[in-house]
Amino acid sequence: MPHVTLQLYAGRSDAEKARIADALAKAVMESNGSSEDAVSVSIEDVDPADWLQLYRSITARPERLYKPPGYTM
């Protein structure tokens, strides 16, 4: 039962978030053979002013990063 949590800059519309969630779910289904009913996606808005704090928490656990950010802060 894969669950994907995406954190991104706040400001996307619900329609944009739905398209992103569908694309993520499809990628998970195609890459590991999960059924559509098994995959869930949540999207968390992050205020740009809070991104540095999030960045630090992301990069603090490199063993969990399979696709690290291509930028530094």
C-alpha positions in Angstrom: 0.0 0.0 0.0 2.3 2.8 -1.2 1.6 6.3 0.1 3.4 9.3 -1.4 3.6 12.7 0.4 4.6 15.7 -1.7 5.7 19.0 -0.2 5.7 21.9 -2.5 5.5 25.7 -2.5 2.0 26.9 -1.6 -0.1 28.4 -4.3 -1.2 25.5 -6.6 -4.9 25.2 -7.4 -6.8 22.1 -6.4 -7.0 21.2 -10.1 -3.2 21.4 -10.4 -2.8 19.3 -7.2 -5.1 16.7 -8.6 -3.1 16.4 -11.8 0.1 16.1 -9.8 -1.4 13.5 -7.6 -2.6 11.5 -10.6 0.8 11.6 -12.2 2.5 10.5 -9.0 0.1 7.7 -8.5 0.5 6.5 -12.1 4.3 6.5 -11.7 4.1 4.4 -8.5 1.7 2.0 -10.2 3.9 1.6 -13.3 7.1 1.3 -11.3 6.1 -1.3 -8.8 3.0 -2.9 -10.1 0.6 -1.5 -7.4 -3.1 -1.3 -8.3 -4.8 2.1 -8.4 -6.8 1.3 -5.2 -3.5 0.6 -3.3 -1.9 4.0 -4.0 -2.6 7.2 -2.1 -1.1 10.7 -2.5 -1.1 13.7 -0.2 0.1 17.1 -1.0 1.4 19.5 1.7 1.6 23.2 0.9 4.8 24.8 2.2 5.1 28.6 2.6 8.3 29.7 0.7 9.5 31.4 3.9 9.5 27.9 5.5 11.3 26.1 2.7 14.8 26.4 4.3 13.6 24.6 7.4 12.1 21.9 5.2 15.3 21.7 3.1 17.3 21.1 6.2 15.0 18.3 7.3 15.2 16.7 3.9 18.9 16.8 3.6 19.5 15.8 7.2 18.6 12.2 6.3 20.5 11.4 3.1 19.9 7.6 3.6 16.2 8.2 2.8 16.8 10.3 -0.4 16.6 8.4 -3.6 16.3 11.6 -5.6 18.1 14.4 -3.7 17.5 18.0 -4.5 19.7 19.4 -7.2 20.1 22.7 -5.4 21.6 23.9 -2.2 20.5 26.5 0.4 
